[in-house]
């Protein structure tokens, strides 16, 4: 015969009729759980000068330890008494030279994204841009 041959493969009938179906994703029945957490009093390298941190032990706190002795300073976080013993210590909330973020918190800070407070540490502009508009925008409560 001069007609071209056509090869077909047999498809089992069960494939067409018994193929698994994907169930639709159900709609949530409750509001999503807010992103919340607890920050330790101090978190290293977060740009916020916090309790236990000062210019000598953390890059989070500004300071100047050279030049004219009258212009030297060392920012510290926490409370006004946290810096006792820090040479040329100045409380970060009381001195404009402490230009990085400052936290007066002396206990762990609870935070929740969406509360209009950027607590720093676990709450950042990356995971909560609504509260933290800048990479460092601390307002601990």
N, CA, C and O atoms as a GROMACS GRO file, in nm:
protein
  564
    1UNK      N    1   0.084  -0.117   0.000
    1UNK     CA    2   0.000   0.000   0.000
    1UNK      C    3   0.087   0.122   0.000
    1UNK      O    4   0.192   0.125   0.065
    2UNK      N    5   0.043   0.225  -0.075
    2UNK     CA    6   0.122   0.348  -0.087
    2UNK      C    7   0.083   0.455   0.014
    2UNK      O    8   0.144   0.562   0.014
    3UNK      N    9  -0.012   0.432   0.099
    3UNK     CA   10  -0.053   0.534   0.196
    3UNK      C   11   0.044   0.533   0.314
    3UNK      O   12   0.089   0.426   0.356
    4UNK      N   13   0.075   0.653   0.369
    4UNK     CA   14   0.168   0.659   0.482
    4UNK      C   15   0.104   0.595   0.605
    4UNK      O   16  -0.017   0.604   0.627
    5UNK      N   17   0.187   0.532   0.683
    5UNK     CA   18   0.134   0.470   0.804
    5UNK      C   19   0.136   0.570   0.918
    5UNK      O   20   0.230   0.648   0.930
    6UNK      N   21   0.038   0.569   0.999
    6UNK     CA   22   0.027   0.659   1.114
    6UNK      C   23   0.028   0.572   1.238
    6UNK      O   24  -0.053   0.480   1.253
    7UNK      N   25   0.120   0.603   1.326
    7UNK     CA   26   0.128   0.525   1.449
    7UNK      C   27   0.056   0.600   1.560
    7UNK      O   28   0.073   0.721   1.574
    8UNK      N   29  -0.019   0.534   1.633
    8UNK     CA   30  -0.089   0.595   1.747
    8UNK      C   31  -0.055   0.516   1.870
    8UNK      O   32  -0.028   0.396   1.863
    9UNK      N   33  -0.056   0.581   1.982
    9UNK     CA   34  -0.033   0.509   2.106
    9UNK      C   35  -0.164   0.501   2.179
    9UNK      O   36  -0.246   0.593   2.176
   10UNK      N   37  -0.182   0.392   2.242
   10UNK     CA   38  -0.307   0.372   2.315
   10UNK      C   39  -0.299   0.444   2.448
   10UNK      O   40  -0.200   0.431   2.519
   11UNK      N   41  -0.400   0.519   2.482
   11UNK     CA   42  -0.409   0.589   2.610
   11UNK      C   43  -0.510   0.513   2.693
   11UNK      O   44  -0.625   0.498   2.653
   12UNK      N   45  -0.468   0.464   2.808
   12UNK     CA   46  -0.565   0.390   2.890
   12UNK      C   47  -0.682   0.479   2.925
   12UNK      O   48  -0.666   0.597   2.953
   13UNK      N   49  -0.798   0.423   2.923
   13UNK     CA   50  -0.918   0.500   2.949
   13UNK      C   51  -0.922   0.554   3.092
   13UNK      O   52  -0.985   0.657   3.117
   14UNK      N   53  -0.854   0.486   3.187
   14UNK     CA   54  -0.857   0.534   3.325
   14UNK      C   55  -0.780   0.664   3.343
   14UNK      O   56  -0.808   0.739   3.436
   15UNK      N   57  -0.683   0.694   3.255
   15UNK     CA   58  -0.606   0.817   3.268
   15UNK      C   59  -0.696   0.938   3.249
   15UNK      O   60  -0.687   1.034   3.326
   16UNK      N   61  -0.779   0.934   3.151
   16UNK     CA   62  -0.864   1.048   3.123
   16UNK      C   63  -0.974   1.064   3.227
   16UNK      O   64  -1.008   1.177   3.264
   17UNK      N   65  -1.029   0.957   3.274
   17UNK     CA   66  -1.143   0.969   3.364
   17UNK      C   67  -1.105   0.973   3.511
   17UNK      O   68  -1.182   1.023   3.592
   18UNK      N   69  -0.987   0.920   3.549
   18UNK     CA   70  -0.950   0.913   3.689
   18UNK      C   71  -0.831   1.003   3.725
   18UNK      O   72  -0.764   0.978   3.826
   19UNK      N   73  -0.804   1.105   3.646
   19UNK     CA   74  -0.690   1.190   3.678
   19UNK      C   75  -0.721   1.268   3.805
   19UNK      O   76  -0.833   1.313   3.826
   20UNK      N   77  -0.619   1.284   3.890
   20UNK     CA   78  -0.644   1.355   4.016
   20UNK      C   79  -0.677   1.501   3.990
   20UNK      O   80  -0.623   1.562   3.898
   21UNK      N   81  -0.763   1.555   4.070
   21UNK     CA   82  -0.796   1.696   4.057
   21UNK      C   83  -0.740   1.770   4.178
   21UNK      O   84  -0.726   1.714   4.286
   22UNK      N   85  -0.709   1.896   4.158
   22UNK     CA   86  -0.653   1.979   4.265
   22UNK      C   87  -0.768   2.055   4.329
   22UNK      O   88  -0.843   2.125   4.262
   23UNK      N   89  -0.781   2.039   4.458
   23UNK     CA   90  -0.889   2.106   4.530
   23UNK      C   91  -0.860   2.256   4.536
   23UNK      O   92  -0.745   2.296   4.549
   24UNK      N   93  -0.961   2.339   4.526
   24UNK     CA   94  -0.939   2.484   4.538
   24UNK      C   95  -0.892   2.521   4.678
   24UNK      O   96  -0.928   2.456   4.776
   25UNK      N   97  -0.813   2.625   4.686
   25UNK     CA   98  -0.764   2.672   4.816
   25UNK      C   99  -0.879   2.739   4.890
   25UNK      O  100  -0.942   2.831   4.837
   26UNK      N  101  -0.906   2.695   5.010
   26UNK     CA  102  -1.017   2.756   5.084
   26UNK      C  103  -0.983   2.900   5.125
   26UNK      O  104  -0.867   2.933   5.147
   27UNK      N  105  -1.085   2.982   5.134
   27UNK     CA  106  -1.067   3.119   5.181
   27UNK      C  107  -1.039   3.117   5.330
   27UNK      O  108  -1.093   3.034   5.402
   28UNK      N  109  -0.953   3.210   5.378
   28UNK     CA  110  -0.928   3.212   5.523
   28UNK      C  111  -1.056   3.246   5.598
   28UNK      O  112  -1.137   3.327   5.554
   29UNK      N  113  -1.072   3.182   5.713
   29UNK     CA  114  -1.192   3.206   5.793
   29UNK      C  115  -1.168   3.313   5.898
   29UNK      O  116  -1.263   3.360   5.961
   30UNK      N  117  -1.039   3.353   5.918
   30UNK     CA  118  -1.010   3.458   6.016
   30UNK      C  119  -0.902   3.549   5.959
   30UNK      O  120  -0.836   3.516   5.860
   31UNK      N  121  -0.885   3.661   6.022
   31UNK     CA  122  -0.783   3.757   5.978
   31UNK      C  123  -0.645   3.695   5.997
   31UNK      O  124  -0.625   3.614   6.087
   32UNK      N  125  -0.549   3.734   5.911
   32UNK     CA  126  -0.414   3.679   5.927
   32UNK      C  127  -0.354   3.718   6.062
   32UNK      O  128  -0.383   3.824   6.116
   33UNK      N  129  -0.270   3.630   6.114
   33UNK     CA  130  -0.204   3.656   6.241
   33UNK      C  131  -0.100   3.765   6.220
   33UNK      O  132  -0.017   3.753   6.129
   34UNK      N  133  -0.100   3.870   6.301
   34UNK     CA  134  -0.001   3.976   6.282
   34UNK      C  135   0.140   3.926   6.314
   34UNK      O  136   0.158   3.835   6.395
   35UNK      N  137   0.239   3.987   6.248
   35UNK     CA  138   0.379   3.955   6.273
   35UNK      C  139   0.419   4.026   6.401
   35UNK      O  140   0.424   4.149   6.405
   36UNK      N  141   0.447   3.950   6.506
   36UNK     CA  142   0.483   4.006   6.636
   36UNK      C  143   0.604   3.932   6.691
   36UNK      O  144   0.637   3.822   6.647
   37UNK      N  145   0.670   3.993   6.787
   37UNK     CA  146   0.783   3.928   6.850
   37UNK      C  147   0.829   4.004   6.973
   37UNK      O  148   0.767   4.103   7.014
   38UNK      N  149   0.936   3.958   7.030
   38UNK     CA  150   0.998   4.022   7.145
   38UNK      C  151   1.145   4.042   7.115
   38UNK      O  152   1.216   3.948   7.082
   39UNK      N  153   1.190   4.166   7.127
   39UNK     CA  154   1.331   4.196   7.107
   39UNK      C  155   1.402   4.191   7.240
   39UNK      O  156   1.349   4.238   7.341
   40UNK      N  157   1.521   4.134   7.242
   40UNK     CA  158   1.601   4.148   7.363
   40UNK      C  159   1.632   4.297   7.382
   40UNK      O  160   1.623   4.375   7.287
   41UNK      N  161   1.668   4.336   7.502
   41UNK     CA  162   1.697   4.477   7.530
   41UNK      C  163   1.797   4.533   7.430
   41UNK      O  164   1.780   4.645   7.383
   42UNK      N  165   1.900   4.457   7.396
   42UNK     CA  166   2.000   4.504   7.300
   42UNK      C  167   2.020   4.400   7.192
   42UNK      O  168   2.034   4.280   7.219
   43UNK      N  169   2.023   4.447   7.068
   43UNK     CA  170   2.052   4.363   6.952
   43UNK      C  171   2.171   4.424   6.882
   43UNK      O  172   2.164   4.539   6.838
   44UNK      N  173   2.279   4.351   6.870
   44UNK     CA  174   2.401   4.405   6.809
   44UNK      C  175   2.380   4.440   6.663
   44UNK      O  176   2.308   4.373   6.589
   45UNK      N  177   2.446   4.547   6.623
   45UNK     CA  178   2.452   4.590   6.482
   45UNK      C  179   2.317   4.615   6.417
   45UNK      O  180   2.298   4.583   6.300
   46UNK      N  181   2.224   4.671   6.493
   46UNK     CA  182   2.095   4.706   6.434
   46UNK      C  183   2.080   4.858   6.418
   46UNK      O  184   1.973   4.906   6.380
   47UNK      N  185   2.187   4.934   6.446
   47UNK     CA  186   2.182   5.078   6.429
   47UNK      C  187   2.113   5.151   6.542
   47UNK      O  188   2.090   5.272   6.532
   48UNK      N  189   2.080   5.081   6.649
   48UNK     CA  190   2.012   5.143   6.763
   48UNK      C  191   2.100   5.126   6.886
   48UNK      O  192   2.136   5.014   6.922
   49UNK      N  193   2.136   5.236   6.950
   49UNK     CA  194   2.217   5.235   7.071
   49UNK      C  195   2.124   5.198   7.187
   49UNK      O  196   2.037   5.277   7.225
   50UNK      N  197   2.143   5.077   7.242
   50UNK     CA  198   2.049   5.022   7.340
   50UNK      C  199   2.117   4.993   7.473
   50UNK      O  200   2.239   5.005   7.485
   51UNK      N  201   2.037   4.954   7.571
   51UNK     CA  202   2.088   4.923   7.705
   51UNK      C  203   2.205   4.826   7.697
   51UNK      O  204   2.198   4.724   7.627
   52UNK      N  205   2.312   4.857   7.768
   52UNK     CA  206   2.430   4.773   7.768
   52UNK      C  207   2.527   4.803   7.656
   52UNK      O  208   2.638   4.751   7.655
   53UNK      N  209   2.486   4.886   7.562
   53UNK     CA  210   2.572   4.923   7.450
   53UNK      C  211   2.626   5.063   7.470
   53UNK      O  212   2.558   5.151   7.524
   54UNK      N  213   2.750   5.084   7.426
   54UNK     CA  214   2.811   5.217   7.426
   54UNK      C  215   2.911   5.221   7.311
   54UNK      O  216   2.933   5.120   7.244
   55UNK      N  217   2.971   5.337   7.289
   55UNK     CA  218   3.060   5.351   7.174
   55UNK      C  219   3.182   5.260   7.182
   55UNK      O  220   3.246   5.233   7.080
   56UNK      N  221   3.215   5.213   7.299
   56UNK     CA  222   3.332   5.127   7.314
   56UNK      C  223   3.305   4.980   7.289
   56UNK      O  224   3.398   4.904   7.262
   57UNK      N  225   3.178   4.938   7.296
   57UNK     CA  226   3.150   4.795   7.278
   57UNK      C  227   3.051   4.767   7.165
   57UNK      O  228   3.016   4.651   7.142
   58UNK      N  229   3.006   4.872   7.095
   58UNK     CA  230   2.907   4.849   6.990
   58UNK      C  231   2.918   4.956   6.882
   58UNK      O  232   2.935   5.075   6.912
   59UNK      N  233   2.908   4.914   6.758
   59UNK     CA  234   2.903   5.008   6.647
   59UNK      C  235   2.769   5.078   6.638
   59UNK      O  236   2.751   5.167   6.554
   60UNK      N  237   2.675   5.040   6.723
   60UNK     CA  238   2.542   5.102   6.723
   60UNK      C  239   2.542   5.238   6.792
   60UNK      O  240   2.447   5.315   6.776
   61UNK      N  241   2.646   5.269   6.868
   61UNK     CA  242   2.651   5.394   6.945
   61UNK      C  243   2.765   5.482   6.893
   61UNK      O  244   2.877   5.435   6.874
   62UNK      N  245   2.733   5.609   6.872
   62UNK     CA  246   2.834   5.706   6.825
   62UNK      C  247   2.931   5.739   6.937
   62UNK      O  248   2.904   5.718   7.055
   63UNK      N  249   3.046   5.793   6.897
   63UNK     CA  250   3.144   5.838   6.994
   63UNK      C  251   3.266   5.895   6.927
   63UNK      O  252   3.292   5.871   6.809
   64UNK      N  253   3.341   5.972   7.003
   64UNK     CA  254   3.467   6.030   6.956
   64UNK      C  255   3.565   6.022   7.072
   64UNK      O  256   3.544   6.083   7.177
   65UNK      N  257   3.674   5.947   7.051
   65UNK     CA  258   3.769   5.929   7.161
   65UNK      C  259   3.908   5.984   7.127
   65UNK      O  260   4.008   5.934   7.178
   66UNK      N  261   3.914   6.084   7.042
   66UNK     CA  262   4.042   6.144   7.003
   66UNK      C  263   4.024   6.296   6.994
   66UNK      O  264   3.913   6.348   7.001
   67UNK      N  265   4.137   6.365   6.979
   67UNK     CA  266   4.131   6.510   6.965
   67UNK      C  267   4.116   6.580   7.098
   67UNK      O  268   4.150   6.526   7.203
   68UNK      N  269   4.064   6.699   7.093
   68UNK     CA  270   4.045   6.784   7.210
   68UNK      C  271   3.964   6.707   7.315
   68UNK      O  272   3.853   6.662   7.287
   69UNK      N  273   4.018   6.692   7.436
   69UNK     CA  274   3.944   6.619   7.541
   69UNK      C  275   3.804   6.675   7.567
   69UNK      O  276   3.714   6.601   7.607
   70UNK      N  277   3.784   6.805   7.545
   70UNK     CA  278   3.652   6.865   7.569
   70UNK      C  279   3.550   6.824   7.463
   70UNK      O  280   3.430   6.841   7.484
   71UNK      N  281   3.596   6.772   7.350
   71UNK     CA  282   3.501   6.733   7.244
   71UNK      C  283   3.482   6.582   7.235
   71UNK      O  284   3.415   6.533   7.144
   72UNK      N  285   3.539   6.508   7.328
   72UNK     CA  286   3.522   6.363   7.329
   72UNK      C  287   3.389   6.326   7.394
   72UNK      O  288   3.344   6.392   7.488
   73UNK      N  289   3.328   6.221   7.343
   73UNK     CA  290   3.202   6.173   7.399
   73UNK      C  291   3.184   6.026   7.362
   73UNK      O  292   3.245   5.976   7.267
   74UNK      N  293   3.101   5.958   7.437
   74UNK     CA  294   3.071   5.818   7.411
   74UNK      C  295   2.924   5.795   7.444
   74UNK      O  296   2.884   5.794   7.560
   75UNK      N  297   2.843   5.776   7.339
   75UNK     CA  298   2.699   5.755   7.359
   75UNK      C  299   2.673   5.617   7.420
   75UNK      O  300   2.744   5.521   7.390
   76UNK      N  301   2.571   5.610   7.504
   76UNK     CA  302   2.527   5.482   7.560
   76UNK      C  303   2.375   5.479   7.560
   76UNK      O  304   2.311   5.584   7.568
   77UNK      N  305   2.319   5.360   7.553
   77UNK     CA  306   2.174   5.343   7.554
   77UNK      C  307   2.126   5.292   7.688
   77UNK      O  308   2.204   5.272   7.781
   78UNK      N  309   1.996   5.270   7.696
   78UNK     CA  310   1.936   5.221   7.821
   78UNK      C  311   1.879   5.334   7.901
   78UNK      O  312   1.797   5.411   7.851
   79UNK      N  313   1.922   5.346   8.024
   79UNK     CA  314   1.875   5.454   8.110
   79UNK      C  315   1.988   5.554   8.132
   79UNK      O  316   2.102   5.529   8.093
   80UNK      N  317   1.955   5.666   8.195
   80UNK     CA  318   2.057   5.768   8.219
   80UNK      C  319   2.168   5.717   8.310
   80UNK      O  320   2.278   5.773   8.311
   81UNK      N  321   2.142   5.612   8.385
   81UNK     CA  322   2.246   5.557   8.474
   81UNK      C  323   2.320   5.439   8.411
   81UNK      O  324   2.416   5.388   8.468
   82UNK      N  325   2.274   5.394   8.292
   82UNK     CA  326   2.338   5.279   8.228
   82UNK      C  327   2.483   5.305   8.192
   82UNK      O  328   2.562   5.211   8.182
   83UNK      N  329   2.518   5.431   8.173
   83UNK     CA  330   2.653   5.464   8.128
   83UNK      C  331   2.750   5.494   8.240
   83UNK      O  332   2.859   5.543   8.214
   84UNK      N  333   2.712   5.465   8.364
   84UNK     CA  334   2.807   5.491   8.472
   84UNK      C  335   2.930   5.406   8.447
   84UNK      O  336   2.920   5.285   8.425
   85UNK      N  337   3.043   5.468   8.451
   85UNK     CA  338   3.168   5.399   8.423
   85UNK      C  339   3.213   5.411   8.278
   85UNK      O  340   3.326   5.373   8.246
   86UNK      N  341   3.129   5.463   8.188
   86UNK     CA  342   3.168   5.484   8.049
   86UNK      C  343   3.244   5.616   8.042
   86UNK      O  344   3.190   5.722   8.075
   87UNK      N  345   3.368   5.610   7.999
   87UNK     CA  346   3.450   5.732   7.990
   87UNK      C  347   3.387   5.826   7.888
   87UNK      O  348   3.356   5.786   7.775
   88UNK      N  349   3.368   5.952   7.927
   88UNK     CA  350   3.305   6.056   7.844
   88UNK      C  351   3.164   6.016   7.801
   88UNK      O  352   3.117   6.056   7.695
   89UNK      N  353   3.096   5.936   7.884
   89UNK     CA  354   2.963   5.884   7.849
   89UNK      C  355   2.856   5.991   7.847
   89UNK      O  356   2.849   6.077   7.935
   90UNK      N  357   2.772   5.984   7.744
   90UNK     CA  358   2.654   6.070   7.732
   90UNK      C  359   2.535   5.983   7.694
   90UNK      O  360   2.546   5.897   7.606
   91UNK      N  361   2.422   6.006   7.759
   91UNK     CA  362   2.302   5.929   7.731
   91UNK      C  363   2.253   5.964   7.591
   91UNK      O  364   2.240   6.082   7.557
   92UNK      N  365   2.226   5.863   7.509
   92UNK     CA  366   2.195   5.886   7.368
   92UNK      C  367   2.070   5.970   7.344
   92UNK      O  368   2.060   6.035   7.240
   93UNK      N  369   1.976   5.973   7.437
   93UNK     CA  370   1.857   6.056   7.419
   93UNK      C  371   1.882   6.202   7.455
   93UNK      O  372   1.805   6.290   7.417
   94UNK      N  373   1.990   6.227   7.529
   94UNK     CA  374   2.014   6.362   7.578
   94UNK      C  375   2.120   6.439   7.500
   94UNK      O  376   2.144   6.556   7.530
   95UNK      N  377   2.182   6.378   7.401
   95UNK     CA  378   2.293   6.443   7.332
   95UNK      C  379   2.274   6.431   7.181
   95UNK      O  380   2.265   6.320   7.128
   96UNK      N  381   2.270   6.544   7.111
   96UNK     CA  382   2.246   6.545   6.967
   96UNK      C  383   2.359   6.482   6.887
   96UNK      O  384   2.340   6.447   6.771
   97UNK      N  385   2.476   6.466   6.946
   97UNK     CA  386   2.587   6.400   6.875
   97UNK      C  387   2.560   6.251   6.858
   97UNK      O  388   2.622   6.186   6.774
   98UNK      N  389   2.470   6.199   6.935
   98UNK     CA  390   2.432   6.058   6.923
   98UNK      C  391   2.326   6.050   6.813
   98UNK      O  392   2.206   6.048   6.840
   99UNK      N  393   2.373   6.046   6.689
   99UNK     CA  394   2.282   6.060   6.576
   99UNK      C  395   2.220   5.929   6.528
   99UNK      O  396   2.127   5.932   6.448
  100UNK      N  397   2.270   5.815   6.575
  100UNK     CA  398   2.207   5.688   6.538
  100UNK      C  399   2.081   5.671   6.622
  100UNK      O  400   2.051   5.755   6.707
  101UNK      N  401   2.008   5.565   6.598
  101UNK     CA  402   1.890   5.538   6.678
  101UNK      C  403   1.927   5.521   6.824
  101UNK      O  404   2.041   5.485   6.856
  102UNK      N  405   1.832   5.548   6.911
  102UNK     CA  406   1.857   5.539   7.055
  102UNK      C  407   1.739   5.471   7.120
  102UNK      O  408   1.624   5.495   7.084
  103UNK      N  409   1.768   5.385   7.217
  103UNK     CA  410   1.661   5.320   7.292
  103UNK      C  411   1.685   5.338   7.441
  103UNK      O  412   1.794   5.310   7.492
  104UNK      N  413   1.582   5.386   7.509
  104UNK     CA  414   1.589   5.400   7.654
  104UNK      C  415   1.533   5.277   7.724
  104UNK      O  416   1.529   5.272   7.847
  105UNK      N  417   1.490   5.177   7.646
  105UNK     CA  418   1.432   5.056   7.705
  105UNK      C  419   1.537   4.982   7.787
  105UNK      O  420   1.652   4.968   7.745
  106UNK      N  421   1.497   4.935   7.902
  106UNK     CA  422   1.586   4.855   7.986
  106UNK      C  423   1.533   4.714   8.007
  106UNK      O  424   1.594   4.634   8.077
  107UNK      N  425   1.419   4.685   7.946
  107UNK     CA  426   1.363   4.550   7.948
  107UNK      C  427   1.331   4.510   7.805
  107UNK      O  428   1.332   4.594   7.715
  108UNK      N  429   1.304   4.383   7.784
  108UNK     CA  430   1.271   4.335   7.651
  108UNK      C  431   1.156   4.417   7.593
  108UNK      O  432   1.067   4.462   7.666
  109UNK      N  433   1.158   4.435   7.460
  109UNK     CA  434   1.058   4.516   7.392
  109UNK      C  435   0.967   4.425   7.311
  109UNK      O  436   1.013   4.351   7.224
  110UNK      N  437   0.838   4.429   7.339
  110UNK     CA  438   0.740   4.356   7.260
  110UNK      C  439   0.700   4.444   7.142
  110UNK      O  440   0.682   4.565   7.159
  111UNK      N  441   0.685   4.384   7.024
  111UNK     CA  442   0.649   4.460   6.906
  111UNK      C  443   0.550   4.383   6.819
  111UNK      O  444   0.545   4.260   6.824
  112UNK      N  445   0.474   4.456   6.740
  112UNK     CA  446   0.382   4.398   6.642
  112UNK      C  447   0.381   4.486   6.518
  112UNK      O  448   0.366   4.608   6.527
  113UNK      N  449   0.397   4.424   6.404
  113UNK     CA  450   0.390   4.499   6.279
  113UNK      C  451   0.247   4.550   6.261
  113UNK      O  452   0.150   4.476   6.277
  114UNK      N  453   0.236   4.677   6.227
  114UNK     CA  454   0.105   4.737   6.205
  114UNK      C  455   0.059   4.824   6.320
  114UNK      O  456  -0.051   4.880   6.315
  115UNK      N  457   0.143   4.837   6.426
  115UNK     CA  458   0.103   4.920   6.539
  115UNK      C  459   0.160   5.062   6.532
  115UNK      O  460   0.149   5.139   6.627
  116UNK      N  461   0.220   5.095   6.418
  116UNK     CA  462   0.276   5.228   6.392
  116UNK      C  463   0.396   5.260   6.481
  116UNK      O  464   0.430   5.378   6.498
  117UNK      N  465   0.461   5.157   6.540
  117UNK     CA  466   0.581   5.176   6.622
  117UNK      C  467   0.688   5.084   6.566
  117UNK      O  468   0.668   4.963   6.557
  118UNK      N  469   0.803   5.141   6.531
  118UNK     CA  470   0.915   5.060   6.485
  118UNK      C  471   1.005   5.034   6.605
  118UNK      O  472   1.077   5.123   6.650
  119UNK      N  473   1.001   4.912   6.656
  119UNK     CA  474   1.073   4.879   6.779
  119UNK      C  475   1.219   4.842   6.755
  119UNK      O  476   1.294   4.825   6.851
  120UNK      N  477   1.262   4.829   6.630
  120UNK     CA  478   1.400   4.790   6.603
  120UNK      C  479   1.421   4.643   6.631
  120UNK      O  480   1.327   4.572   6.666
  121UNK      N  481   1.542   4.596   6.615
  121UNK     CA  482   1.573   4.455   6.639
  121UNK      C  483   1.498   4.365   6.544
  121UNK      O  484   1.532   4.358   6.426
  122UNK      N  485   1.395   4.295   6.591
  122UNK     CA  486   1.319   4.202   6.509
  122UNK      C  487   1.223   4.270   6.413
  122UNK      O  488   1.181   4.207   6.315
  123UNK      N  489   1.188   4.393   6.436
  123UNK     CA  490   1.097   4.465   6.348
  123UNK      C  491   1.179   4.562   6.264
  123UNK      O  492   1.241   4.654   6.319
  124UNK      N  493   1.181   4.542   6.134
  124UNK     CA  494   1.267   4.621   6.046
  124UNK      C  495   1.189   4.671   5.925
  124UNK      O  496   1.073   4.634   5.905
  125UNK      N  497   1.253   4.754   5.844
  125UNK     CA  498   1.189   4.801   5.721
  125UNK      C  499   1.170   4.685   5.624
  125UNK      O  500   1.084   4.693   5.535
  126UNK      N  501   1.249   4.578   5.638
  126UNK     CA  502   1.236   4.464   5.548
  126UNK      C  503   1.110   4.381   5.578
  126UNK      O  504   1.042   4.339   5.486
  127UNK      N  505   1.079   4.359   5.707
  127UNK     CA  506   0.964   4.274   5.738
  127UNK      C  507   0.841   4.354   5.781
  127UNK      O  508   0.732   4.297   5.795
  128UNK      N  509   0.856   4.484   5.802
  128UNK     CA  510   0.740   4.567   5.839
  128UNK      C  511   0.759   4.711   5.791
  128UNK      O  512   0.778   4.801   5.873
  129UNK      N  513   0.753   4.732   5.661
  129UNK     CA  514   0.771   4.869   5.610
  129UNK      C  515   0.662   4.966   5.657
  129UNK      O  516   0.683   5.087   5.656
  130UNK      N  517   0.547   4.914   5.698
  130UNK     CA  518   0.441   5.002   5.747
  130UNK      C  519   0.484   5.076   5.874
  130UNK      O  520   0.450   5.193   5.892
  131UNK      N  521   0.559   5.008   5.962
  131UNK     CA  522   0.603   5.069   6.087
  131UNK      C  523   0.743   5.129   6.075
  131UNK      O  524   0.772   5.231   6.138
  132UNK      N  525   0.829   5.067   5.996
  132UNK     CA  526   0.970   5.107   5.986
  132UNK      C  527   0.997   5.159   5.846
  132UNK      O  528   1.036   5.083   5.758
  133UNK      N  529   0.977   5.288   5.826
  133UNK     CA  530   0.989   5.345   5.693
  133UNK      C  531   1.134   5.354   5.648
  133UNK      O  532   1.162   5.348   5.528
  134UNK      N  533   1.226   5.369   5.743
  134UNK     CA  534   1.368   5.376   5.712
  134UNK      C  535   1.434   5.253   5.771
  134UNK      O  536   1.378   5.191   5.862
  135UNK      N  537   1.554   5.216   5.721
  135UNK     CA  538   1.621   5.100   5.780
  135UNK      C  539   1.635   5.109   5.932
  135UNK      O  540   1.625   5.007   6.000
  136UNK      N  541   1.658   5.228   5.986
  136UNK     CA  542   1.663   5.244   6.130
  136UNK      C  543   1.569   5.357   6.166
  136UNK      O  544   1.598   5.473   6.138
  137UNK      N  545   1.458   5.324   6.228
  137UNK     CA  546   1.357   5.422   6.267
  137UNK      C  547   1.299   5.378   6.399
  137UNK      O  548   1.180   5.346   6.407
  138UNK      N  549   1.381   5.376   6.505
  138UNK     CA  550   1.334   5.317   6.631
  138UNK      C  551   1.245   5.410   6.711
  138UNK      O  552   1.272   5.529   6.723
  139UNK      N  553   1.141   5.354   6.765
  139UNK     CA  554   1.057   5.424   6.861
  139UNK      C  555   1.011   5.320   6.962
  139UNK      O  556   0.894   5.283   6.964
  140UNK      N  557   1.103   5.272   7.046
  140UNK     CA  558   1.064   5.167   7.140
  140UNK      C  559   0.958   5.214   7.237
  140UNK      O  560   0.951   5.332   7.272
  141UNK      N  561   0.876   5.121   7.280
  141UNK     CA  562   0.774   5.155   7.379
  141UNK      C  563   0.802   5.086   7.509
  141UNK      O  564   0.728   5.103   7.605
   0.00000   0.00000   0.00000
